[in-house]
Amino acid sequence: MRLEQALAQLHFVVDNASAPVSVCVVDDHGEVIASASMDGAAPDTRLNAQRKAYTAARSDAASTRELAAKARADAAERASFDPFFTFFLGGVAAFDGDAPAGAIGVSGLPGEDDDALASRAIEASGLTVRR
């Protein structure tokens, strides 16, 4: 993911969030490219956003939602995950064609809203989301 795409995602989230959130955009290895916390965002949302993005980038799932569904069905698989992984909604992987480009994590709204905002931000940056 290019810096320009990461910043486009970050700005989209900040401009379209219905309440203060934190957002983190990572490359396809889960390393932070850009992150921000809006004024008034709860302090725990910063780490949550990073963990959501990291999880979506590093797992074999296209989102934290998909990974949570997979893990729910198998306790042994759940126990083998990276301890930095999270199953909160709002982490979504970004793709450039078929290639993973990175991911975004949004935290501070209800999970469904974090998830939808993250997906819309990816699409606004010219990348795609797998559903």
N, C-alpha and C positions, 0 to 999 in steps of 0.2 A: 504494500500500500504506500502510495506517495504521501508526503507531508501535506500536499494540497488537498488530497482526498480526506485525510484525517481531520484537517482543520475545517473542511466543509461539513463533515459529520458533526464535529463539536459545535460549530456555529448553528447548525440546523437544530440541534437539541436545545441549546440555550435560547434560541429564538422561538421555539415552539413548545417548550415545556409549560404545563399549566400551573406549576408550582416549582420552587427551588429544587434542583437536582444536582447531582454530580455525574460527570460523563468521563469515560476513559476510552481511548482508541489505541489499539495495539496492532503490531505487525503479526504475521502468521506464526511467529514463535511465541507470542504473548508478551513481547517487550513493548513498553509504553512509547507511543509516538506523540500523543497529545492528551492532556487531561485538564479538566476545570471543575470547580465547584461554584455554583451560583451563590450569590449573597443569600444567606438564610438557609442553605442546605444543611441538613444535620451532619455532624462530623463523621458519623459512621458510614455515610453514603460514599465517601471518597474511596475507602478500601473496598466496599461492596462493589462499586462500579469497576474498579480494577480487577477484582476477582471474577466478576461476570465476564468481562472482556477476555481475560486470560483463559478462563474455562472454555469459552466458545472458540477461541483460537487454537487451543492445545488439544481439545478432545476430538473424538471422531464424529461428534454430533454437530449439527448446524446451528444449535442454540442451546442455552442452558435448559430451556423447556424440554427439548428433545432428549437431552442427557438425563434429566430428572426422570422422565418416563422410562427410559431404558434402565436406569439404576433401581428404580422402584421395584422392578420385577425380579431383581437378582441381588440378594444381600452380599454374596461373595464378590460380585463385580463392584458394588458400591464400596466395599472395604478396600479394594485395590486402587482406588483413584488417588491422584495427586492430592495432598492435603490442602492445597490452595484452591482446589476446585470448589465451586458452589453450585447449588441447584436452584437458587432464586431466579425468577424470571427477569429478563432484561439484558441478557448477554446473547448477542447474535453475531454469527460469523458472516464475513463479507467475502464475496467471490468476484474474481475478474475472469469472466468466462467460466471455465471449469476449475481454474486454479484458485486455491485459498489465498486471500489477500490480507487477511487480518480479522479483526473483530471489534465490536463496540460494546461497552457496558454502560447502562444508564441505571441510576439508583436514586430513589427519593419519592417516587410516585407508587401507586399500587402496581404490583407486578405486571399485570396485563398492560397497563399504560406505559411502564418502562419498556416492555417488550415491543409494543407497537411503535413507540417513538424511536427506538433503536433501529428497527427495520426501515422505517421511513427515512431516517438519516442516512443509512447505507445507500438506499435507492437515490436519494437526493445528490449523493456524491458521485453517481455514475457507476457504482458497483451494484452487485445483485445479492439477493438473499435467497437461500434455498428453503422452500417450505415443505 
